[in-house]
Amino acid sequence: MELKSLSCTRCGANISERSLTEPVISCDYCGCIFLLSGNIQNEDRAIIPVPENMSINNQDDRFVLTYKWKSVSGIVLMIFGSFFLLFSLFWTSFTFSIGGIFAIFGLFFLFLSLFLIYMGIAFTVNKTIIRIADSILSVKFIPLFWPGAQNINVKEIVQLFVKRKEYNNKGNISYSYNIVALLKGNRSITLIKMIQEPEIAKCVEQQLERYLGIKDISIAGEYKA
């Protein structure tokens, strides 16, 4: 295969050599997408079983994929947030009784504890619903509000892939997984963020590609399990 450009046409940065073995590469600096000329070989990847917490309604005129979050981290957040709320209530009542600037910290602690509890409940009860109808792919979350709901024209989607994000908290490493869509015009957009299980992310990617008729090809930097 022949590389069309060794530097990014958007920002001018050099394309890293480790990306040159992939048919689709992205700039490490601005995320611009490039295609390598030549024959692109479709990868024959194994079919990923549909998890128990996922349901798929696949019809000719519409596609609906729903999966329940049911994250263990949600329970942890609710427990921690509840204890932190008790501490915040004690701190706030004490500081307001004596007055002073420390009372402001009490209000901040209250807000933070309620936010943690809300996140914990959302991680436990929420569902992600991906719907394709009338050439529009929509993503929404129910029953609790969660940022990231959006609508995308499926005709703009070139490829889908999963990226893994690493979190390092004092040596304790954890991961989450994002589903990213490559769009026409050297653009990309994250469809869904912070999926906890890699099997869920890969299954969603595969099901969407199969319904949309998108050939699965290797993307530099994608998560492969």
N, C-alpha and C positions, 0 to 999 in steps of 0.2 A: 504493500500500500504506500501511497505517496502523500506526504503531508502538504496540505495546501498552503499553510503559513506556519513559520516557526515562531512567530510572535503574535500576540493578541491584537486583533484589528480594532478592539475597543480602547484598551488602555496601553498597548505597546509592550506589555510584559512578555518575557520569554516563556515559552511553553516548556514545562519540565520534561526531561527525558523519560521519566517513569510513566508518563501518560501516552507515549508514542506507540505503545503496543495495543492500544484500545482503538476501536473504530470511531467512537465518540469520545471526545475529550473536552475538558473545561479548563478555563483559565483559573489558576490558583488565587489570583488577586481580585478579579472582578466577576468571575463566574460565567463569562461568555462561553458559548458552546461552539465547538468546531466538529466537522465531519471529515474523516480521512477518505480520500478518494480510493477507488478500487472496489473489489468485491467484499461486501460485508457479510460475514457468516453468521447466520442465526444460531443462537445457542440452544441446544436441546436440553432443557432443564427439566428435572423431575416435577411432576404435578404435586403441589402441596395440598395435603388434606385440609378440608374446611374444619376449623376448630369448633368445639362444642358451643362456645359463646358467640358464634357467628351464624347468621342466616342469610341466604341469597335467594332473591326472587328474580329469576331471569326470564324475561319474555321478549317477544320480537320488538315491541315498541317501547319497552322500558326495562330498566335494570335497577334493582334496589339491593344494596348490601348493608346489613346492620350487624354491628358487633358491640357486645357489652364490655365495658372497661374492666370492672371487677378486680381492681388492682389491690394487691396486699398493702402497697404503700399508702393507699387511702385510709385503711384502718389505722396504720401507724400515725398518719397525720391527724386523724380525729382524736386519738388518745393523747398525743403530744399537745395538740391544740387545746384540748379540754383542761389538761393540767396547767397549761400556760394561761388559760382564761381565768382559772381560779387565782393564780398568782397575780394576774393583772388587776382583777377586781380588788384583791387585798391591797396591792400597791396603790391603786387609784384612790380608794377610800382613805387610806392612811395619808397620802400626800395632799389630798384635798382638805383633810382635817387640819393639817399644819400649814397649808398654803405654800407658795413658792413655785419655782420653775419646774420642780420635779413632777408636779401634777401633769404637766404636758407629756412627759414620758409615759405616764400611766395611760393616757388616752391612746398614745401610739401603741403600747403593748396590747391594749384592748382590741384595737383595729387589727393588729397582726395576728392575735390568737383567733379572732373570728374569721380572718382570711384563711388561716391554716385549716380550721374546721370545715369551712366551705370547700376548700380544695379536697379535703379528705372525703367529704360526702360525694363530691362530683366524681372523684376517682372510683368510688364504690358503686354508684347507682347510674352514672351517665351511660349513654349509648352514642355511638357515631353512626350516622345514616348517610350513605353515599347513594345518590340517585342520579340516573342518567335517563333523560327523556327530552324529546324535541331538540336533540343535539346539544343539550346543556347538562354538564356534570355539576351537581350541587353537593356540598358538604355541610352538614349541620349536626348539632349536638343537643341531645335532650336527656332528661327533663330540665336540668339546671343550665343556666347560661355558661358558655365557654367560648372564648375568643377563637376566631379562625374559620367561622362559617363563610362560605364563598360560592360563587357560581363561575364556571368556566365553559367556554365553547369547546366541545370535544374536537372540532375541526382544527383547533390550534395546537392540539397535543401531538407531539412527535414521538415521544418515548416516556416511559415511567421507570423509576428505579427507587431503591431504598438506600438512605444514608444513615450511618450509625453515628450518634453523638456521644462523646465520652465525658463523664463527670468525675472529677478527682477531688474527694473531700478528705484531706489529711491521709492520703494513701488508700482510702476506700474507693475503689473504682466501680462506677455503675454506668449503664448505657440506656439510651432511649433511641428510638428509630423514627425517622421522618420519611414520608413518601413524597418524592419530588417529581414534578412533571416538566419535561423539556418542551418548550413551545417554539413555534415558528418565529423566525427573526432573532435567533440567538438569545432567547429569553428562557428563564426557568422560574418556577413558582413552587413553593412547598404546599402540597395539598393538605397533609395531615402531619401534625407534630406530636412528639412526646408519646409515641406508642411504646408500651413497656415490653411487649413480647415480640421478638423478631419473627416468629412464625405468623403472627397476625399481620405484620407489615408486609412480609413477602407474599402471603396469601392474597391480601388486598391488591397488591401490585399485579399478581398473576391473573386474578379474576377480572380486573379492569382491562388488562391488555387483551385477554381472550375475548371479552365482549366487544371491545372497540376494534378488534382485528389488528392490533399493533404487534409486529414481530419483535420478540425480545432479543435485544443485542446488549453486549457488554458495555458498561459505562465506567470510565475512569473514576475511582473513588467510591463506587457503589458498594453496599454491603452484600456479600455473597455468603450464604450459609449452606 
